[in-house]
């Protein structure tokens, strides 16, 4: 049995996604790039604060001093995978 609802101008509980065009994909890349440019300084400040407090002590901690890298684990946004519905489209 399948239950669903529909509406002409809204995505309901069940929605059939249309394939993305090349123009839409390029627009999404630009949007994600813009979002990352806005997020990076904020996330860097947060990382520096968190990392500075973790390394704060009276003695020097062994090992290398951490360096800032803008990657997924810290909060960088990017699309991955081959097709399908990902976090951006949903």
C-alpha positions as CSV (number, residue, x, y, z in Angstrom):
1,X,0.0,0.0,0.0
2,X,1.2,3.5,-0.8
3,X,0.0,6.6,0.9
4,X,0.8,10.0,-0.5
5,X,-0.5,13.5,-1.0
6,X,0.0,16.0,-3.8
7,X,-0.3,19.6,-4.4
8,X,0.4,21.5,-7.6
9,X,2.9,24.1,-6.3
10,X,4.5,22.4,-3.3
11,X,6.7,19.4,-2.6
12,X,4.6,17.0,-0.6
13,X,5.5,13.9,1.2
14,X,6.2,12.1,-2.0
15,X,8.0,14.0,-4.8
16,X,9.5,12.9,-8.1
17,X,12.8,14.8,-8.6
18,X,13.6,15.8,-12.1
19,X,17.2,15.4,-13.4
20,X,19.5,18.4,-12.8
21,X,20.5,20.4,-15.9
22,X,24.1,21.5,-16.5
23,X,23.0,25.1,-16.0
24,X,21.5,24.2,-12.6
25,X,24.6,22.3,-11.5
26,X,26.8,25.4,-12.4
27,X,24.5,27.6,-10.4
28,X,24.7,25.3,-7.4
29,X,28.5,25.3,-7.6
30,X,28.6,29.1,-7.5
31,X,26.1,29.1,-4.6
32,X,28.1,26.6,-2.6
33,X,31.3,28.6,-3.3
34,X,29.7,31.8,-2.1
35,X,28.4,30.0,1.1
36,X,31.9,28.7,1.8
37,X,33.5,32.1,1.4
38,X,31.0,33.4,4.0
39,X,31.5,30.5,6.3
40,X,35.3,30.2,6.3
41,X,36.2,33.2,8.4
42,X,33.5,32.3,11.0
43,X,34.6,28.7,11.2
44,X,38.3,29.7,11.4
45,X,37.6,32.0,14.4
46,X,35.7,29.2,16.1
47,X,38.5,26.7,15.4
48,X,41.1,29.1,16.7
49,X,39.2,29.7,19.9
50,X,38.5,26.0,20.4
51,X,42.0,24.9,19.5
52,X,43.6,27.6,21.6
53,X,41.7,26.5,24.7
54,X,42.5,22.9,24.1
55,X,46.3,23.6,23.9
56,X,46.2,26.1,26.8
57,X,48.4,24.9,29.6
58,X,51.4,25.8,31.6
59,X,53.7,23.4,29.7
60,X,54.3,23.1,26.0
61,X,52.3,20.2,24.5
62,X,54.3,17.7,22.5
63,X,53.7,17.4,18.7
64,X,53.2,19.8,15.9
65,X,51.2,22.9,16.3
66,X,47.8,22.5,14.5
67,X,47.3,24.4,11.3
68,X,44.0,25.6,9.9
69,X,42.7,23.6,6.9
70,X,39.3,24.3,5.4
71,X,37.9,20.8,5.0
72,X,34.6,18.9,5.4
73,X,35.3,17.8,9.0
74,X,35.5,21.5,10.0
75,X,32.4,22.6,8.1
76,X,33.2,23.1,4.4
77,X,30.2,22.6,2.2
78,X,30.5,20.5,-1.0
79,X,28.5,18.0,-3.0
80,X,29.8,14.5,-3.4
81,X,28.6,11.3,-5.0
82,X,27.3,10.4,-8.4
83,X,23.8,11.6,-9.0
84,X,20.8,11.1,-6.7
85,X,19.4,13.4,-4.2
86,X,22.0,14.9,-1.9
87,X,21.8,17.4,1.0
88,X,21.6,20.4,-1.3
89,X,18.8,19.3,-3.5
90,X,16.7,18.0,-0.6
